[in-house]
Amino acid sequence: GGGSVGLGFPMVAYRCLRWTGICFLAAGCLLIFHGNSILAVQKTSSIRLTSMTSEPQAQEYLSKSINKSVDAELDKWPAGHNASDDVSALWILPGKSGADGVLDDNLEFSGIGYPPNPLKLQELSLCDTAQHTHIEGWGLTCPNDITCVKCIDPEQRALIEQLTNRFTKSGRSALNSVFESEDERVKEMKIEGRLIIKVLQKADISSWQKDHCITRNRTAFANKTLVIPLDQESEKVSQDAGFFTMSSKWCRGLKMEEESVRWALQMIVAAEILQHGISVLWSPALWIWHGPIVRYLGRLVEHRDILGLPSPNSTIEGQMDPQFAYVASNQRTRIFFKTVAGALIVMNGSHERYWDAMIRYFKFRQITIRLLPRRFISPLLLGKNACADN
């Protein structure tokens, strides 16, 4: 009996070793096959990557991928304007056609925690120091009123109240009459979904009438620009130049000498235009743009809500220059700008501080902002303050 057991153990051990070897061999074969597959994929990817970055085919690929209208639009720029180096940033993959801001427009998906409606002054509580640790930085404190209203300079408060009340009473109708026009250009503007807004006053008329600012760029610029004239003379100049023009009857007699009040007017009009699903660009009155500006900015704003410029110097409060912004029309920006326009009463004469306080307000942190380098904007202008040149 013992001998049979002794002979059986070596046999069992042999069989175990044999099957173990077979298993290791099979595993080795699988590893070799998998490794070759990975190398094949890496090799294929490397070939594709090379063809996309260094091979001549890359040029053909990029030229097909990039919107061909860029070249066409650049050809329309003034003769002798060498923008090839300045506009390298314009060579970007094309975004969605039509109006901006369609991405993540539904607050059910992207607006968790975002205010569902414009905020009132009581909800904003801009002078609640317990809620806003940066409150002293924006230049207004009001210990006995979290809305700030009681601490606003009476004259400044009266200017804004008169402006907002007048716009509500008749200014909105003047704006809507532009959008309800049967002008084919208005229909095209609505389809494109982008618009430049300008405030024009009598002091700017002589500059606007210069040939190099109006005639040379009239068609491309005027077809994308809404002028908000502050007097009858400015209204006539704008209409004669072919711009979309609001009636000035509603605002005649208002005190609009202060820059902050004219900026407030732009915010009110911008908030209304955004409700129409149209993206808005505002900038200084004497910044005359090349026609393609809104199309370029419309591509850059994808995945963003607001494009802006950094503050040019330390005299402007905040990180973003309030004199320039391109705003995509979407649910977030419509709520945000209705809030901005509705709370202008607490601006207190400083639109720079007010703008900075609003874009940094904690309930609007989902607003995405992209600051563009000023060297990008320069070639898109006929010249910063070109119309003011003597």
C-alpha positions as CSV (number, residue, x, y, z in Angstrom):
1,G,0.0,0.0,0.0
2,G,2.8,2.4,0.9
3,G,4.6,1.9,-2.4
4,S,1.6,2.9,-4.4
5,V,1.2,6.1,-2.5
6,G,4.8,6.9,-3.0
7,L,4.5,6.4,-6.7
8,G,1.3,8.5,-6.9
9,F,2.6,11.7,-5.4
10,P,5.3,12.3,-8.1
11,M,2.7,11.8,-10.8
12,V,0.4,14.3,-9.2
13,A,3.2,16.8,-8.8
14,Y,4.2,16.3,-12.4
15,R,0.7,16.9,-13.7
16,C,0.3,20.0,-11.6
17,L,3.6,21.5,-12.9
18,R,2.6,20.6,-16.4
19,W,-0.7,22.5,-16.2
20,T,0.9,25.4,-14.5
21,G,3.4,25.7,-17.3
22,I,0.7,25.6,-19.9
23,C,-1.2,28.4,-18.0
24,F,1.9,30.5,-17.9
25,L,2.6,29.9,-21.6
26,A,-1.0,30.9,-22.5
27,A,-0.7,34.0,-20.3
28,G,2.5,35.0,-22.0
29,C,1.0,34.6,-25.4
30,L,-1.9,36.8,-24.4
31,L,0.4,39.5,-23.1
32,I,2.5,39.5,-26.3
33,F,-0.7,39.8,-28.4
34,H,-2.0,42.6,-26.2
35,G,1.3,44.4,-26.3
36,N,1.5,44.2,-30.1
37,S,-2.1,45.6,-30.3
38,I,-1.1,48.6,-28.1
39,L,2.0,49.2,-30.2
40,A,-0.1,49.1,-33.3
41,V,-2.6,51.6,-31.9
42,Q,0.2,53.8,-30.7
43,K,1.9,53.6,-34.1
44,T,-1.4,54.5,-35.8
45,S,-2.0,57.4,-33.5
46,S,1.5,58.6,-33.9
47,I,1.1,58.5,-37.7
48,R,-2.1,60.5,-37.4
49,L,-0.6,62.9,-35.0
50,T,2.4,63.5,-37.2
51,S,0.2,64.1,-40.2
52,M,-1.8,66.6,-38.2
53,T,1.1,68.6,-36.9
54,S,4.2,68.3,-39.2
55,E,3.2,66.8,-42.5
56,P,2.0,68.8,-45.4
57,Q,-1.4,67.3,-45.0
58,A,-1.8,69.3,-41.8
59,Q,-2.1,72.5,-43.8
60,E,-4.9,71.0,-45.9
61,Y,-6.7,69.7,-42.9
62,L,-6.6,73.0,-41.0
63,S,-7.6,75.0,-44.0
64,K,-10.7,72.8,-44.3
65,S,-11.5,72.9,-40.6
66,I,-11.1,76.6,-40.1
67,N,-14.0,78.8,-41.2
68,K,-13.3,80.1,-44.7
69,S,-15.0,83.4,-44.0
70,V,-12.0,84.6,-42.0
71,D,-10.0,85.1,-45.2
72,A,-13.0,86.7,-47.0
73,E,-13.5,89.1,-44.1
74,L,-9.9,90.1,-43.8
75,D,-9.9,90.9,-47.5
76,K,-12.5,93.6,-46.8
77,W,-10.2,95.4,-44.4
78,P,-8.7,98.7,-45.5
79,A,-6.0,98.4,-48.2
80,G,-2.5,98.4,-46.7
81,H,-3.7,97.1,-43.3
82,N,-1.3,94.3,-42.6
83,A,-3.1,92.2,-40.0
84,S,-1.5,88.8,-40.7
85,D,0.6,88.9,-37.6
86,D,-2.0,90.6,-35.4
87,V,-4.9,88.2,-36.0
88,S,-3.3,84.9,-35.5
89,A,-5.7,84.4,-32.6
90,L,-8.6,84.5,-35.1
91,W,-7.5,81.2,-36.6
92,I,-9.7,79.0,-34.5
93,L,-12.0,76.1,-35.2
94,P,-15.5,77.3,-36.1
95,G,-18.1,77.2,-33.5
96,K,-21.8,76.9,-33.7
97,S,-23.6,79.0,-36.3
98,G,-26.3,81.5,-35.4
99,A,-26.7,83.2,-32.1
100,D,-24.3,82.7,-29.2
101,G,-24.9,81.1,-25.9
102,V,-26.9,78.1,-26.9
103,L,-24.5,75.8,-25.0
104,D,-25.8,74.9,-21.5
105,D,-28.6,77.3,-21.9
106,N,-31.0,75.2,-19.8
107,L,-30.6,76.0,-16.1
108,E,-31.9,72.6,-15.2
109,F,-28.5,71.3,-16.3
110,S,-26.1,74.2,-15.8
111,G,-27.7,76.5,-13.3
112,I,-27.7,74.6,-10.0
113,G,-27.6,77.3,-7.4
114,Y,-28.0,80.1,-10.0
115,P,-30.8,82.6,-9.3
116,P,-33.8,81.5,-11.4
117,N,-34.9,85.2,-11.7
118,P,-33.3,88.6,-11.6
119,L,-32.4,89.7,-8.0
120,K,-34.1,92.6,-6.4
121,L,-32.2,95.1,-4.2
122,Q,-33.3,93.4,-1.0
123,E,-32.0,90.0,-2.3
124,L,-28.7,91.5,-3.5
125,S,-28.1,93.1,-0.1
126,L,-25.0,94.8,-1.5
127,C,-24.4,96.7,1.8
128,D,-24.7,93.6,4.0
129,T,-21.1,93.4,5.3
130,A,-21.8,90.0,6.9
131,Q,-22.6,88.6,3.5
132,H,-20.0,90.5,1.4
133,T,-16.6,90.5,2.8
134,H,-15.3,92.7,-0.1
135,I,-18.0,95.4,0.5
136,E,-15.5,98.1,1.5
137,G,-13.5,97.4,-1.7
138,W,-16.4,98.4,-3.9
139,G,-16.6,101.8,-2.2
140,L,-20.1,101.9,-0.6
141,T,-21.1,101.1,3.0
142,C,-24.5,101.7,4.6
143,P,-24.7,100.4,8.1
144,N,-28.5,100.9,8.5
145,D,-29.6,99.7,5.0
146,I,-28.4,96.4,3.4
147,T,-29.9,97.6,0.1
148,C,-27.5,100.7,0.1
149,V,-30.4,102.9,-1.1
150,K,-30.5,105.2,1.9
151,C,-26.8,106.0,1.6
152,I,-26.8,106.9,-2.1
153,D,-26.1,110.5,-3.0
154,P,-29.6,112.1,-3.7
155,E,-28.6,113.7,-6.9
156,Q,-27.1,110.5,-8.3
157,R,-30.1,108.5,-7.2
158,A,-32.4,111.0,-8.9
159,L,-30.5,110.8,-12.2
160,I,-30.8,107.0,-12.4
161,E,-34.4,106.9,-11.2
162,Q,-35.3,109.4,-13.9
163,L,-33.5,107.4,-16.6
164,T,-34.9,104.0,-15.6
165,N,-38.5,105.4,-15.3
166,R,-38.3,107.2,-18.6
167,F,-37.0,104.0,-20.3
168,T,-39.8,101.9,-18.8
169,K,-42.4,104.5,-19.9
170,S,-41.3,105.1,-23.5
171,G,-37.7,104.0,-24.1
172,R,-38.5,100.3,-24.3
173,S,-41.1,101.1,-27.0
174,A,-38.5,103.0,-29.0
175,L,-36.2,100.0,-28.8
176,N,-38.9,97.5,-29.8
177,S,-39.8,99.6,-32.8
178,V,-36.3,99.0,-34.2
179,F,-36.7,95.2,-33.8
180,E,-40.2,95.2,-35.3
181,S,-39.1,97.0,-38.4
182,E,-39.6,95.3,-41.8
183,D,-36.1,96.4,-42.8
184,E,-34.3,93.3,-44.4
185,R,-31.2,94.3,-42.5
186,V,-33.0,93.9,-39.2
187,K,-34.1,90.4,-40.2
188,E,-30.5,89.5,-41.1
189,M,-29.3,90.9,-37.8
190,K,-31.8,88.8,-35.9
191,I,-30.8,85.7,-37.7
192,E,-27.1,86.3,-36.9
193,G,-28.1,87.2,-33.4
194,R,-25.4,89.7,-32.6
195,L,-25.4,93.5,-32.3
196,I,-23.1,96.4,-31.4
197,I,-24.7,99.2,-29.3
198,K,-23.4,102.8,-29.2
199,V,-24.5,105.9,-27.3
200,L,-24.2,109.0,-29.5
201,Q,-24.3,112.6,-28.1
202,K,-23.9,116.0,-29.8
203,A,-20.3,116.3,-28.7
204,D,-19.4,113.2,-30.8
205,I,-21.2,114.3,-34.0
206,S,-18.2,116.0,-35.8
207,S,-16.1,112.9,-35.2
208,W,-18.8,110.5,-36.5
209,Q,-19.2,112.5,-39.7
210,K,-15.6,112.1,-40.8
211,D,-15.3,110.1,-44.0
212,H,-12.8,107.6,-42.6
213,C,-15.1,106.7,-39.8
214,I,-18.4,106.4,-41.6
215,T,-18.2,106.1,-45.3
216,R,-15.3,103.6,-45.6
217,N,-16.8,101.2,-43.1
218,R,-20.5,102.1,-43.4
219,T,-22.1,98.9,-44.7
220,A,-20.3,96.4,-42.5
221,F,-20.4,98.5,-39.4
222,A,-23.8,100.1,-39.7
223,N,-25.6,96.8,-40.4
224,K,-24.5,95.5,-37.1
225,T,-24.8,98.6,-34.9
226,L,-27.7,100.1,-33.0
227,V,-27.2,103.8,-32.1
228,I,-28.8,105.2,-29.0
229,P,-28.9,109.0,-29.7
230,L,-29.3,111.4,-26.9
231,D,-30.7,114.3,-28.9
232,Q,-32.4,115.1,-32.2
233,E,-29.3,116.1,-34.0
234,S,-27.5,112.9,-33.1
235,E,-30.5,110.9,-34.2
236,K,-30.4,112.5,-37.7
237,V,-26.7,111.9,-38.1
238,S,-27.1,108.3,-37.2
239,Q,-30.1,107.8,-39.5
240,D,-28.3,109.5,-42.4
241,A,-25.3,107.2,-42.0
242,G,-27.5,104.2,-42.2
243,F,-27.3,102.9,-38.6
244,F,-30.1,101.2,-36.8
245,T,-31.3,104.1,-34.7
246,M,-33.5,104.4,-31.7
247,S,-35.8,107.5,-31.5
248,S,-34.3,110.1,-29.1
249,K,-37.7,111.5,-28.1
250,W,-37.9,109.4,-24.9
251,C,-34.6,110.6,-23.5
252,R,-34.5,114.3,-24.5
253,G,-34.0,116.6,-21.5
254,L,-32.3,113.9,-19.4
255,K,-29.0,114.9,-17.8
256,M,-26.6,112.6,-19.6
257,E,-23.3,114.5,-19.2
258,E,-21.8,112.1,-16.7
259,E,-20.1,109.0,-18.2
260,S,-21.6,106.8,-15.5
261,V,-25.1,107.7,-16.6
262,R,-24.4,107.0,-20.2
263,W,-22.9,103.7,-19.2
264,A,-26.1,103.0,-17.1
265,L,-28.1,103.6,-20.3
266,Q,-26.0,101.0,-22.2
267,M,-26.7,98.5,-19.4
268,I,-30.5,99.1,-19.6
269,V,-30.5,98.7,-23.4
270,A,-28.2,95.7,-23.3
271,A,-30.4,93.9,-20.8
272,E,-33.4,94.4,-23.1
273,I,-31.6,93.2,-26.2
274,L,-30.4,90.1,-24.5
275,Q,-34.0,89.2,-23.8
276,H,-34.5,89.1,-27.6
277,G,-31.9,86.3,-27.8
278,I,-29.3,88.7,-29.4
279,S,-25.8,88.9,-28.1
280,V,-24.5,92.4,-27.4
281,L,-21.2,94.3,-27.8
282,W,-20.7,97.7,-26.2
283,S,-17.6,99.9,-26.3
284,P,-16.6,103.6,-26.3
285,A,-18.5,105.7,-28.8
286,L,-15.4,106.5,-30.8
287,W,-14.2,103.0,-31.2
288,I,-15.1,102.2,-34.8
289,W,-15.0,98.5,-35.6
290,H,-14.3,96.5,-38.7
291,G,-17.4,94.7,-39.9
292,P,-16.4,91.1,-38.8
293,I,-15.9,92.0,-35.1
294,V,-19.1,90.5,-33.8
295,R,-18.5,87.3,-35.8
296,Y,-15.1,86.8,-34.4
297,L,-16.2,87.5,-30.9
298,G,-19.1,85.2,-31.4
299,R,-16.6,82.4,-32.0
300,L,-14.4,83.3,-29.1
301,V,-17.4,83.4,-26.6
302,E,-18.2,79.7,-27.0
303,H,-18.1,78.1,-23.5
304,R,-18.1,81.6,-22.1
305,D,-20.7,84.2,-21.1
306,I,-18.8,87.4,-21.3
307,L,-15.7,88.6,-23.2
308,G,-14.0,91.6,-21.8
309,L,-10.7,93.6,-21.6
310,P,-8.5,93.9,-18.5
311,S,-8.6,97.3,-16.8
312,P,-6.1,99.5,-18.7
313,N,-4.6,101.1,-15.6
314,S,-4.9,101.4,-11.8
315,T,-7.3,104.3,-12.1
316,I,-10.1,101.9,-13.1
317,E,-11.5,99.9,-10.3
318,G,-11.7,96.1,-10.7
319,Q,-10.2,93.6,-13.1
320,M,-12.4,94.2,-16.1
321,D,-12.8,97.4,-18.1
322,P,-16.5,98.4,-17.9
323,Q,-16.2,100.2,-21.2
324,F,-16.0,97.1,-23.3
325,A,-17.8,93.8,-23.2
326,Y,-19.2,91.2,-25.5
327,V,-22.1,89.3,-23.9
328,A,-23.6,86.1,-25.2
329,S,-27.4,85.9,-24.9
330,N,-28.3,82.9,-22.7
331,Q,-30.3,82.2,-19.6
332,R,-27.5,83.1,-17.3
333,T,-26.7,86.5,-18.9
334,R,-30.3,87.4,-19.3
335,I,-30.9,87.0,-15.6
336,F,-27.6,88.7,-14.7
337,F,-28.1,91.8,-16.8
338,K,-31.7,92.2,-15.7
339,T,-30.2,92.3,-12.2
340,V,-27.5,94.8,-13.2
341,A,-30.0,97.1,-14.9
342,G,-32.5,96.8,-12.0
343,A,-29.9,97.7,-9.3
344,L,-28.3,100.7,-11.1
345,I,-29.8,103.0,-8.4
346,V,-27.0,102.0,-6.0
347,M,-24.2,102.8,-8.6
348,N,-23.6,106.1,-6.8
349,G,-21.7,107.7,-9.6
350,S,-19.0,105.0,-10.0
351,H,-19.9,102.6,-12.8
352,E,-16.5,101.0,-12.5
353,R,-16.9,100.0,-8.9
354,Y,-20.5,99.0,-9.5
355,W,-19.6,96.8,-12.4
356,D,-16.8,95.1,-10.5
357,A,-19.1,94.4,-7.5
358,M,-21.7,92.9,-9.8
359,I,-19.4,90.6,-11.8
360,R,-17.9,89.3,-8.5
361,Y,-21.2,88.9,-6.8
362,F,-21.3,85.4,-5.2
363,K,-24.6,84.3,-6.6
364,F,-23.4,84.9,-10.1
365,R,-20.2,82.9,-9.9
366,Q,-21.4,80.6,-12.6
367,I,-21.1,83.5,-15.1
368,T,-17.9,82.7,-17.1
369,I,-15.7,85.6,-18.2
370,R,-12.7,85.6,-20.6
371,L,-10.4,88.6,-20.6
372,L,-8.9,89.2,-24.0
373,P,-5.5,90.8,-24.5
374,R,-5.8,94.3,-25.9
375,R,-3.4,93.5,-28.7
376,F,-6.1,91.2,-30.0
377,I,-8.7,94.0,-30.2
378,S,-6.4,96.6,-31.7
379,P,-6.4,95.2,-35.3
380,L,-10.1,94.9,-35.3
381,L,-10.5,98.7,-34.8
382,L,-10.1,101.3,-37.5
383,G,-8.0,102.8,-34.7
384,K,-8.7,103.3,-31.0
385,N,-10.3,106.8,-30.9
386,A,-9.6,107.0,-34.6
387,C,-12.6,109.3,-35.0
388,A,-11.2,111.7,-32.5
389,D,-8.0,112.2,-34.6
390,N,-7.7,115.7,-36.0
